[in-house]
């Protein structure tokens, strides 16, 4: 973990942030499409110079990504 912090210059200040994006259960989209939409949104967001992990879940009656 310390190596990653050093690579991304996150040894001080804000080191982590969290983002959640969900889709209404009536939206008829596949998990793959939901993941792609969320990933594009994250790429255009305020996460420049952050290491990003995108996980899309299907364990509820709606899709959500964080």
Secondary structure as a PSIPRED ss2 file (coil, helix, strand):
# PSIPRED VFORMAT (PSIPRED V4.0)

   1 X C   1.000  0.000  0.000
   2 X H   0.000  1.000  0.000
   3 X H   0.000  1.000  0.000
   4 X H   0.000  1.000  0.000
   5 X H   0.000  1.000  0.000
   6 X H   0.000  1.000  0.000
   7 X H   0.000  1.000  0.000
   8 X C   1.000  0.000  0.000
   9 X C   1.000  0.000  0.000
  10 X C   1.000  0.000  0.000
  11 X C   1.000  0.000  0.000
  12 X C   1.000  0.000  0.000
  13 X C   1.000  0.000  0.000
  14 X C   1.000  0.000  0.000
  15 X C   1.000  0.000  0.000
  16 X C   1.000  0.000  0.000
  17 X C   1.000  0.000  0.000
  18 X C   1.000  0.000  0.000
  19 X C   1.000  0.000  0.000
  20 X C   1.000  0.000  0.000
  21 X E   0.000  0.000  1.000
  22 X E   0.000  0.000  1.000
  23 X C   1.000  0.000  0.000
  24 X C   1.000  0.000  0.000
  25 X C   1.000  0.000  0.000
  26 X C   1.000  0.000  0.000
  27 X C   1.000  0.000  0.000
  28 X C   1.000  0.000  0.000
  29 X C   1.000  0.000  0.000
  30 X C   1.000  0.000  0.000
  31 X H   0.000  1.000  0.000
  32 X H   0.000  1.000  0.000
  33 X H   0.000  1.000  0.000
  34 X H   0.000  1.000  0.000
  35 X H   0.000  1.000  0.000
  36 X H   0.000  1.000  0.000
  37 X H   0.000  1.000  0.000
  38 X H   0.000  1.000  0.000
  39 X H   0.000  1.000  0.000
  40 X H   0.000  1.000  0.000
  41 X H   0.000  1.000  0.000
  42 X H   0.000  1.000  0.000
  43 X H   0.000  1.000  0.000
  44 X C   1.000  0.000  0.000
  45 X C   1.000  0.000  0.000
  46 X C   1.000  0.000  0.000
  47 X C   1.000  0.000  0.000
  48 X C   1.000  0.000  0.000
  49 X C   1.000  0.000  0.000
  50 X C   1.000  0.000  0.000
  51 X C   1.000  0.000  0.000
  52 X C   1.000  0.000  0.000
  53 X C   1.000  0.000  0.000
  54 X C   1.000  0.000  0.000
  55 X C   1.000  0.000  0.000
  56 X E   0.000  0.000  1.000
  57 X E   0.000  0.000  1.000
  58 X C   1.000  0.000  0.000
  59 X C   1.000  0.000  0.000
  60 X C   1.000  0.000  0.000
  61 X C   1.000  0.000  0.000
  62 X C   1.000  0.000  0.000
  63 X C   1.000  0.000  0.000
  64 X E   0.000  0.000  1.000
  65 X E   0.000  0.000  1.000
  66 X C   1.000  0.000  0.000
